[in-house]
Amino acid sequence: MNLAATEHGFLSPTGAEIAFVLIGLVVLGSALLVVATRQVVHAALWLVVTLGGLAAEYLLLTAEFIAWVQVLIYVGAVVVLLLFGLMLTKAPIGYSEPADRTARIPAAAVALGATATLVTVIVDAFRTAYLHLGDDTVGTTKVTGESLFKVWVLPFEVLSVLLLAALIGAVVLSRSRARARSDRKD
């Protein structure tokens, strides 16, 4: 058996690997546009592209269940929640001037420091955390569900409480502004 024919090296990527890198570049570019755009609605739409690209990456990794959860939960629910919150709070939708241009360099330094700290903490925390999946169970819904609801249940619940708090905050802000407007009219 020809060993060279069965293995591919670093310089001979497969089509799936090329697609993975290209989609990853699109995800990276759209994620940068989420934080760089000055229109909030455009940022939400770029977030849809980012999260949809991540779902495509999961499909390429043969994690179909996670890909559809990504589409349903994040692309569907989170972005709709974000747009709903924008509508409730009557946030400015068009172009908005930056609040303070002089704070960009210190803000970038703080952001880079926070990112480095977060990456260090996460890498250190999960350095020895391995989830052993047998060859016949990789990517199955049963293994994914057991992992999600046994190992990752706390972050899952914290995220749901955070989203609920964001929705309640949007409702409170919209009601207080509406009440203030009605008091001024009277």
N, C-alpha and C positions, 0 to 999 in steps of 0.2 A: 504494500500500500504506500502510495506516495504521500509522505508527510507534509510536503510543501503545498499540496493541493487541498488538504483538509484544514490547514490553519491559515489564517490571514494575519498579517502583521500590522504594525502601527501605520505604515504607509499605504496599506490597501484596505481602506474602510469599506464596510458594506453600505448598501443603500439606506438601511435603517439608521446606521450611525450618522450618515450625512444628513438625513432628514432630522435626526435628533439635534444635531448641532445647528442646523439652519433654523429650526423652530425655536431652539434655545436663544439664538441671536434675536429673533423677532420678539420673544418674551422679554429679553433684557432691554431691548430698545423701547418696547411699549411700557415697561415698568419705569424706565427713566422718564418717559413722556408723562406718566401719571403724576410724577412729582414736579416736573418742569413746566407743564402747561399752566397758563394763568386763568383758564376758564374751567370752572368746577365741573360742568357737565361733560366737557371734553375729557377731563381727568377720569370721570366715571366710565366713559366709553373706552378710554385706553385701558382702564382696569378690566373691562370685559375682554379685551384682546389679550391682556396678560394672563388672566385666569383661564381663558379658552385655550391659549397656547400651552399652559401647564396641563390641561386635560389631554391635549394631543400628545404631550410627552408621556403621560401615564399610559395612553393607548400604545405608544411605541414600546413601552416597557412591559406590555401585556398585562397591565393591571386595569382591566376594563371596569371593574366595579368602582375602583377609586376614581377613574376618569369620569364616570357618570355621576358619582357623588360630587366631584369637583364642579361639574356643569350644573347640577341641580341646586346644590347648596350655595356655592360661592358665586358662580356666574348668575344664577337665578335669584337666590334670596338676598345675598349680601349687596349686590349692585342695585337691586330693586329697593332694598332698605335704604341704601345711600341716596338714591334719587328721591324716594319718598320723604326722607328727612330733609332734603334740600327744598322740596316743595312745601313741606309743613313750616319750615323756619323762614321761608321767603328769603333765602340767601341770595346774594347777587349772582346771577347766572352768567352774565357777559364777562368781558375783560375786566380785570381788577388790577389796580396798581399795586406793586409790592409795598408792603407796609413800611419797611425800613431797609433801604439798600445798604446802609453802612454796617449792618450786622451780618452780612452774608459770610464774610471770612471767619469771624468767630463762630457763627452757627455751623459752618462747614467743619471747622476744627472739632467742635463738640460732637457733631454727628459722626465724624470719623472715629473719634475716641469711644463714643458709645457703641458703635458698630464693632470695633476691635474688642471691646470688653465683652459684648454679647457673644461674639463668635468664640472667644476664648472660653467663656463660661459654658457655652453649649457643647463645644468640642470636649472639654474636660468632663462635663457631666455625663456625656453619652459615649465616652471612649470605650468603656467596657460593656455597654449595653448592647447585647446581641439578641436578636430574635431568631431562633433556629426554626427554619421551615424545611420540612422534608421535600425531597425532589418532586413528589407527586402532589403536594399541597400548595406549591408556590402560586400566589395570586388568586387563590380561591376565596370566595365570599365568606366561607366559614372561618378561615384563618384570619382574614381581615377583620371580621366582626369580633372575634375573640380578642384580637390585639387591640382593637379600638375600645372595646368596653371593659377590658381588664387592665391593660397597661396604660392606655391613653384616656381614660374616662375623666380624670380631673381636668386636663387642658380642654377637653371637649366641652365640659360643663361650664368652665370659666368663660370660654368663647361665647357660649349661648347666653350667659348672664350679661356679658359685655354688649352683645348685640341688643338684648332687651333693654339695657340701660340707655343705649344710644337712641333707641326708638322712644322710650319714655322721655328722655331729655328733649328730643325734637318736639314731642307733643307739648311739653311744659313750656318750651320757648315760644312755640307758635301761639299758645293760649295767652301767655303773658303779653305778647306784642299785640294780639288782637284786643285784649282787654284795655291796654294802654291807649290804643287808637280810639276805642269806643268811649273812653273817659274824656279824651280830648275833644271829641265831637259834641259831647253833652254840655 
